[in-house]
Amino acid sequence: MMALLNHSPTFPSVAGLNLLRQPPSSAAKPLPNELRISCSLSHLPNKQFKRAYTSVMIVPTGIGASIGGFAGDALPVARAIASVVDCLISHPNVLNAAMLYWPMPNVLYVEGYALDRFAEGAWALQLVHQNKVGLVLDAAIEEELRIRHLQVVDATRASLGLPVIEYIVTDTPLQVEKWVDLKTGQSTGRVKHPDSLLRAVQTLINQSSVNAIAVVARFPDDDIEDMNDYRQGLGIDLLAGVEAIISHLVVKEFQIPCAHAPALSPVPLSMSLCPKAAAEEIGYTFLPCVLAGLSNAPQYLVKNSKSLERGCILASDVDSVILPADACGGDGVIAFASFKQNKPLIITVDENRTVLNDTPDKIGIEAVKVSNYWEAIGVIAAHKAGIDPNSLRRNKISNIQCISAISSNGSAVSSARLFV
C-alpha cells in the first residue's frame, strides 16, 4: 500500500510533450506533487517534421548556355543549390567538369534522356550505394590515346576506389560526326555506326554484369580556329550535341545510367584561355568526372507498384525546377509544368542566356522569373521554408482576392465570409 502511495504517476505523451512527475533535484525543491513538463522529440522518426525537399537543375547541352555551356562551369551553382535543398537531381552537362568533379552525397547524376522520362512519370529513380561501371572504347581511338584513357581508369580505381569493372573496344569505329544546326544554332551530329556501340554495351552487360556505362568515342579534331571562341568563353560547345545523342542511344535501349567523354588529340597551349573552359585542358581525357558520376548514379526503373515499394524517387516528389530563361521547351520541363497536382515551382534564370528562344511565355508555362542564380537560390530557400517567395520582395503581395462559386442552379454565389 505504501508503495502505491509513493509511486509517481506518469501521463501520456501529447504532441511531443511528455507529462510526468519528475523526482526533485538538488538545486531546487519542488512543492509536493508538483507537475513537471519536459519536451521530447524521441517519438519522431529522425526528428524530421517535413518530407525531403527535392530540386531539379537543368542546363541543356550544346545550346551555348552562358553558365553551364562550357567545362563544368555550372557545377558551382549545383553545389550552392545542393547546400540548400535535401536532394538535387541534375545531369552530366551540369555535373561534369572533365578532369574535375565534386562529390555531393545529396546530388543525383541522371542522364538527360532518363531525366525527361522521369519528368514524364514513366521512370522512377532508385538510389544505390554503388554501380558496376563498364567502359566502351571506340575502335577509332589511337593506341596511345587509348592507353592514356585506360591509365586514367586505373587511377580512379586505385586512388578513388571507383567500381569500374571491365572495358570493351567496339568491333567497328563509331565514326562520330558533328556540326551546328544552322536553324537553331545548337550543336548536333550523328554516329554512323550506332549498332557497334549497342553491341559493345550488350556484351558488357551480359558478360560482366555491369549496370552503368561510360562511353569514350573518338571525335574529329577541330581546326584550332574553330575552337578559339569556345576556349575564350564564347560560342557553343561543338562536341556537346552529339555527346548527348550517344548517351541517349544507350539509355533508351538499356535503361541504365550512361555518360560520354570524348577522345581528342591534345590542343596547343593557349595564353588567353577562359577559366570556364580550362577544365578541359588539364589532362588527356575528360573521363574522371564521368566515372565518378556513374559510380553511384541512381538506376532507372519503369514506374509501377514495385518502384513504389522500393522507395524510389518519383516526379511527384520534385518541389522545384531551375533552368535558363530561354530553354523551357524541353520534354522534361514541359512535363513538369503540366502536372495537375503537386506541380513543382518552375524557376527561370534570365542571366543564363542560350541560343534558344523558348521562354516561359512563348511555351505557355507558369514560372518564377529571376535575374540570376543568387536570386534562384533565395527563391528555393523560401519555398523550402514554406514561405511565398513574393513576400520577400517589395510590394509583391497584393490584397487577397475573392472567387465565386457556382451553385446547383448555375448562378454565381459569392464565397466571401464575414467573421466577427
C-alpha positions in Angstrom: 0.0 0.0 0.0 2.8 2.4 0.9 4.5 1.6 -2.4 1.4 2.7 -4.3 1.2 5.9 -2.3 4.8 6.8 -3.1 4.7 5.9 -6.8 4.9 8.9 -9.1 2.2 8.5 -11.7 3.0 9.1 -15.4 0.9 10.8 -18.0 0.6 10.1 -21.7 2.8 11.9 -24.3 0.9 14.6 -26.2 2.3 16.2 -29.4 5.9 15.9 -28.2 5.2 16.9 -24.6 5.9 14.2 -22.1 4.0 15.0 -19.0 5.4 13.2 -16.0 6.3 13.8 -12.4 10.0 14.4 -12.0 12.0 13.5 -8.9 13.2 16.6 -7.0 16.6 17.9 -8.0 19.2 19.0 -5.6 19.1 22.6 -7.0 15.5 23.3 -6.2 13.0 21.5 -4.0 9.6 21.3 -5.7 6.4 21.5 -3.9 4.7 18.2 -3.1 3.1 16.6 -6.1 4.5 19.3 -8.4 3.9 18.5 -12.1 6.9 18.8 -14.3 6.7 19.2 -18.1 9.6 18.1 -20.4 9.7 18.3 -24.2 10.9 15.2 -26.1 11.2 14.5 -29.8 12.2 10.9 -29.4 8.9 9.7 -30.7 9.5 11.4 -34.1 11.4 9.3 -36.8 14.8 11.0 -37.5 13.3 14.1 -35.8 12.0 15.4 -39.2 8.8 17.3 -39.4 8.7 17.7 -43.2 9.5 15.4 -46.2 12.7 15.9 -48.1 12.8 18.9 -50.5 13.9 18.0 -54.0 15.0 20.2 -56.8 15.9 19.6 -60.4 18.6 21.7 -62.1 18.6 21.7 -65.9 21.1 23.3 -68.3 20.6 21.7 -71.7 23.8 20.8 -73.5 25.0 22.2 -76.8 23.0 25.4 -76.7 25.7 27.9 -75.7 24.5 28.5 -72.2 26.3 31.4 -70.5 26.5 29.3 -67.4 26.8 25.6 -68.0 27.8 25.7 -71.6 31.5 25.1 -71.1 33.6 22.8 -68.9 31.6 22.3 -65.8 31.0 25.9 -65.2 27.5 25.3 -63.8 29.0 23.0 -61.1 29.3 25.9 -58.5 25.6 26.6 -59.0 24.8 22.9 -58.3 27.0 23.0 -55.2 25.2 26.0 -53.9 21.7 24.7 -54.6 22.7 21.3 -53.0 23.6 23.1 -49.8 20.0 24.5 -49.6 17.9 21.5 -50.7 17.7 18.0 -49.4 18.0 16.4 -52.8 19.2 17.8 -56.1 18.7 16.0 -59.4 20.8 17.1 -62.3 22.5 15.7 -65.4 26.1 15.2 -66.7 26.2 18.6 -68.5 25.9 20.3 -65.2 27.9 18.0 -63.0 30.8 17.0 -65.4 34.0 19.1 -65.5 36.4 16.9 -67.5 39.3 16.1 -65.1 37.4 17.8 -62.2 34.4 16.8 -60.3 32.9 17.5 -56.8 31.3 14.7 -54.8 28.0 15.7 -53.3 26.1 13.0 -51.4 22.6 14.6 -51.9 23.0 15.1 -55.7 21.7 12.5 -58.2 23.5 12.1 -61.5 20.8 11.4 -64.1 21.4 11.3 -67.9 19.3 13.7 -70.0 17.0 11.2 -71.7 16.3 9.5 -68.4 15.6 12.8 -66.8 12.9 13.5 -69.4 11.3 10.1 -68.9 11.5 10.7 -65.1 9.7 14.1 -65.5 7.0 12.5 -67.6 6.3 10.0 -64.9 7.4 7.0 -66.9 10.6 6.2 -65.0 11.5 6.3 -61.3 14.9 6.8 -59.7 16.2 4.1 -57.5 19.0 5.1 -55.1 22.1 2.9 -55.0 25.3 2.5 -52.9 27.4 1.8 -56.0 27.1 0.7 -59.6 29.2 -1.7 -61.5 30.6 0.5 -64.3 31.6 -0.8 -67.7 33.7 1.2 -70.2 33.2 1.2 -74.0 36.1 2.5 -76.1 35.7 3.4 -79.7 37.8 1.3 -82.1 38.8 4.5 -83.8 40.9 5.7 -80.8 44.6 5.5 -81.5 46.7 3.2 -79.3 48.5 5.9 -77.4 45.3 7.8 -76.7 43.5 4.6 -75.7 46.3 3.8 -73.2 46.0 7.3 -71.7 42.3 6.6 -71.1 42.9 3.2 -69.6 45.6 4.7 -67.2 43.0 7.3 -66.1 40.5 4.5 -65.4 43.1 2.6 -63.3 43.9 5.8 -61.5 40.3 6.2 -60.5 40.1 2.6 -59.4 43.2 2.7 -57.3 43.0 6.3 -55.9 39.3 6.8 -55.7 38.1 3.2 -55.3 35.6 3.5 -58.2 33.9 0.3 -59.2 34.9 0.2 -62.9 34.8 -3.5 -63.8 35.9 -4.1 -67.4 36.2 -2.4 -70.7 35.5 -3.4 -74.3 36.5 -1.9 -77.7 33.8 -1.6 -80.3 34.0 -4.0 -83.3 33.7 -1.1 -85.7 34.8 2.5 -85.5 31.8 4.6 -84.5 32.6 7.4 -86.9 31.3 10.4 -84.9 30.3 13.5 -86.9 29.4 16.8 -85.5 28.0 20.1 -86.8 26.0 23.2 -85.8 22.3 23.2 -86.7 22.0 26.4 -88.8 18.3 26.8 -87.9 18.6 26.6 -84.1 22.3 27.4 -83.5 22.6 24.2 -81.4 25.5 21.7 -81.8 24.4 18.3 -83.0 25.7 15.4 -85.0 25.4 11.7 -85.6 27.1 8.3 -85.0 27.5 6.4 -88.3 27.7 3.0 -86.6 25.4 3.1 -83.6 24.9 -0.7 -83.8 28.5 -1.3 -82.9 28.1 0.8 -79.8 25.0 -1.1 -78.7 26.6 -4.4 -79.3 29.5 -3.4 -77.1 27.2 -2.3 -74.3 25.2 -5.6 -74.6 28.4 -7.6 -74.3 29.4 -5.8 -71.1 26.0 -6.3 -69.6 25.9 -10.0 -70.5 29.5 -11.0 -69.6 30.4 -8.5 -66.9 27.0 -7.8 -65.3 27.6 -4.1 -65.4 24.7 -1.7 -64.7 26.2 1.6 -65.8 28.1 2.5 -68.9 30.8 5.1 -69.7 31.5 5.6 -73.4 34.6 7.2 -75.0 34.2 7.9 -78.7 36.9 9.3 -80.9 35.8 12.8 -82.1 37.2 14.5 -85.1 39.9 17.1 -84.2 38.8 20.7 -84.9 40.9 23.3 -86.5 42.2 25.5 -83.8 40.4 28.5 -85.2 37.1 26.7 -84.8 37.9 26.2 -81.1 39.1 29.7 -80.3 35.6 31.1 -79.4 34.9 28.3 -77.1 38.3 28.4 -75.4 37.8 32.1 -74.8 34.4 31.6 -73.2 32.3 32.4 -76.2 30.1 30.5 -78.7 28.9 26.9 -78.1 30.4 23.6 -77.3 30.8 21.9 -80.7 31.0 18.4 -79.1 28.1 18.6 -76.7 25.2 17.9 -79.0 26.4 14.6 -80.4 27.7 13.6 -76.9 24.1 13.7 -75.8 23.0 11.6 -78.8 25.5 8.9 -77.8 24.3 8.6 -74.2 20.6 8.8 -75.3 21.2 5.8 -77.5 22.4 3.7 -74.7 19.9 4.8 -72.0 16.9 4.4 -74.4 18.0 0.9 -75.3 19.1 -0.5 -72.0 17.6 1.8 -69.3 20.8 2.1 -67.3 22.9 5.1 -66.4 25.3 6.2 -69.2 27.6 9.2 -69.8 30.1 10.0 -72.5 33.6 11.5 -72.6 35.2 12.4 -76.0 38.6 11.3 -77.1 40.6 14.1 -78.6 44.1 14.9 -79.5 45.8 17.4 -77.1 45.4 21.0 -78.3 48.2 23.6 -78.4 48.7 25.8 -75.3 46.6 28.9 -75.2 47.8 32.0 -73.4 44.3 33.5 -73.3 42.2 30.6 -72.0 38.9 31.4 -70.4 38.6 29.9 -66.9 35.2 28.4 -67.9 36.9 26.2 -70.5 40.1 25.5 -68.5 39.0 22.1 -67.0 39.2 20.5 -70.4 42.9 21.4 -70.9 44.5 19.9 -67.8 44.7 16.3 -68.9 44.5 13.8 -71.7 40.9 12.8 -71.1 37.5 14.0 -69.8 36.8 10.6 -68.2 37.3 11.1 -64.4 34.1 13.1 -63.8 32.1 10.6 -65.9 33.3 7.6 -63.9 32.8 9.4 -60.6 29.2 10.4 -61.5 28.3 6.9 -62.8 29.7 5.1 -59.8 26.6 6.0 -57.7 24.1 7.3 -60.2 20.5 6.2 -59.5 19.2 3.3 -61.5 16.2 3.8 -63.8 13.0 1.8 -63.1 9.8 1.8 -65.1 7.3 3.4 -62.7 5.0 0.7 -61.3 4.0 -0.7 -58.0 7.4 -2.3 -57.5 9.2 1.1 -57.9 6.8 2.5 -55.2 7.6 -0.4 -52.9 11.3 0.1 -53.3 11.1 3.7 -52.1 12.1 5.2 -55.5 12.1 8.9 -56.2 9.2 9.9 -58.4 8.5 13.0 -60.5 5.8 13.9 -58.0 8.5 14.3 -55.3 10.0 17.2 -57.1 9.4 20.6 -55.5 11.2 23.0 -57.9 12.9 23.1 -61.3 15.6 25.6 -62.2 16.7 26.3 -65.7 17.8 29.0 -68.2 15.0 31.5 -69.0 15.1 30.8 -72.8 15.5 27.0 -72.6 12.0 26.0 -71.5 11.0 23.9 -74.5 12.5 20.6 -73.5 10.3 17.5 -72.8 11.2 17.4 -69.2 10.3 21.0 -68.4 7.0 20.8 -70.3 6.2 17.6 -68.4 6.9 19.1 -65.0 4.9 22.3 -65.9 1.9 20.2 -67.0 1.4 18.4 -63.6 -2.2 18.7 -62.4 -1.2 18.0 -58.8 2.0 18.6 -56.9 3.2 20.9 -59.7 6.8 22.0 -58.9 7.8 25.6 -58.8 9.5 26.4 -62.2 12.3 29.0 -61.7 13.9 30.5 -64.8 17.2 32.4 -64.7 17.5 35.3 -67.0 21.2 35.7 -66.8 21.8 32.3 -68.2 21.3 33.0 -71.9 21.4 30.4 -74.6 21.0 30.3 -78.4 17.3 29.3 -77.9 14.3 31.4 -77.5 12.0 29.1 -75.6 10.8 31.4 -72.9 8.1 30.5 -70.4 5.7 33.0 -72.1 6.3 31.6 -75.5 5.9 28.0 -74.3 2.9 28.8 -72.1 4.1 27.7 -68.8 3.9 29.4 -65.4 7.3 30.3 -63.9 9.0 32.4 -61.3 11.4 34.6 -63.3 14.6 35.6 -61.5 17.6 37.6 -62.7 20.4 35.2 -61.6 21.2 32.1 -59.7 21.7 34.1 -56.5 18.0 35.0 -56.6 17.0 31.5 -57.7 18.7 30.1 -54.6 16.8 32.6 -52.4 13.5 31.6 -54.0 14.3 27.9 -53.4 15.2 28.6 -49.7 11.9 30.5 -49.2 9.9 27.8 -51.0 11.5 25.1 -48.9 10.7 27.0 -45.7 7.0 27.2 -46.8 7.2 30.9 -47.5 5.7 32.7 -50.5 8.8 34.0 -52.3 6.9 37.1 -53.2 6.6 38.1 -49.6 10.4 38.7 -49.6 10.0 41.4 -52.3 8.9 45.0 -52.1 5.2 45.5 -52.8 4.8 42.0 -54.3 1.9 40.9 -52.1 -1.4 42.4 -53.2 -4.8 42.2 -51.4 -6.4 38.7 -51.3 -9.0 38.2 -54.0 -12.5 36.7 -53.7 -13.6 34.0 -56.1 -17.2 33.0 -56.9 -18.7 29.5 -56.5 -21.3 28.1 -58.9 -24.5 27.0 -57.2 -26.5 24.0 -58.2 -28.8 26.1 -60.4 -25.8 27.6 -62.2 -25.8 31.1 -60.7 -22.8 32.6 -59.2 -22.6 32.7 -55.4 -20.1 34.8 -53.5 -17.7 32.7 -51.4 -16.9 35.6 -49.2 -17.5 35.1 -45.4 -17.7 37.7 -42.6 -16.2 36.7 -39.3 -16.9 38.6 -36.1 
